Amino acid sequence: MDLSGTVIGPMKLPLLGPLDTRDFRSPVIHIMNLQATYRFKTFELFAGVKNILNFKPPSNSIARAFDPFDTGVEFGSDGQVISTPNNPNALSFDPSYVYYSNQGTNAFLGIRYHIK
């Protein structure tokens, strides 16, 4: 059995402007993984689970993920995004806020064969 983990402290996150309602710091992240291995004479059987606690960043981590080409974004004469009824927080597509993988819990199974 192998239990491993990672703890990542809070990080400063980039906001897109004064109207961006997302938090400017990430929470403390704790990722735990578990793997079990059973050895035979020439091969091993292993199985495990990654991200047991199912940590995922919030769904708003990628600003305007539904509009990656900014087709619904209006820009002012200075090139800055302006607030509109369809975009009240004046955001454009931006994945830089993502601070950890968007994958949740994953299971795996495998075989290792040893050649001597």
N, C-alpha and C positions, 0 to 999 in steps of 0.2 A: 504494500500500500504506500502511496505517495500523496501527501497533502501539501500543496504549495499555495502561496498567496502573494499578493502585492497590495501594498497600501500606498496610495498617492494622496498627498495633502492638497489643500485648496490651491487653485491656480488663478491668476488674474486672467480674465477673458476679454477679448476685444468687443466693444459695443459699436454699433454703426452710427450713433448720434444721440442727442439728448432725448429723443422720443423712444429709443429702444428700451423696451420693458423687461428684457432678460436680465438675470443677475450678473453682476460684474465679476463674481467669483464662483468657481466650481465647488461642489461639495467634496468632502473626503470620500475617496473611492476605495473600496476593498473588494478585490477580485480573488476568489478562491477556486482552486482546481483540485480534482481528485483523480488518481489513476491507480488501478490495481493490475498487477502482473502475475501470471502463473507460468512457471518455467517447467518445461518438459526436458528431455535429453538434448534435442537439437533445435527446438523452437520455443518461442514464448507466445502466449496469448495475452493481450492486454485490452483493457477497456477503461473508459474514464468519462468525466464530465468537466467541462470548462465553464467558468463563470457561474458557479453553483448558486450564488446569491442573485443571479439574473440582473446585474446592474446594466442599465442603459441610460445614456444621457436623455434629457427631456426631448419631446418631439419637436420643440421649436429651436433646437440647436442649429439647424441649417435655416437661416432666414430665407423666407419665401422659396422653400424647396419646390413648391408647385410651379414656380415661374423662373426656371434657370436662365432664360434669355432676357429677363426683365421686360417682357412685352407689356406688362401692366404697371410699369413704373414710369413716373414722370419726373423729368429732371428740370431744374431751374436754369437760368442763363449762366450761372456760375458753375454748372455741372453737378451740383449737389441734388440728391433726391429730395423731392418736395412731398409734403403730406397731402394725400387726396382721400376722398371717401373710401376708395378701394384699398388704400395703403395708408391708414391713419398714423402709423409709426414711422413713416418715411424710410422704409427698409428696401434694400435691393438684395438679390441673391448673394449669399455669402456663407460658405462652409467653414470659415476660419474659426468659428465659435466652438466647433466640435472638439471636445477634450478627451474623448475615449471612444472605443469602437462602438458602433451601433448594433452589434450582434449581442444577443442575449445568451442564454444557456445553450451549450452545444455538447452533444455526446459523441464519442468515437469508440471504435473497436478495430483491433488489428492483430496481425500475426507477424512475428519476426523469426526468420530462419537463420541459424548460425552455421556458417561453413568453416570447417577447421582444416 
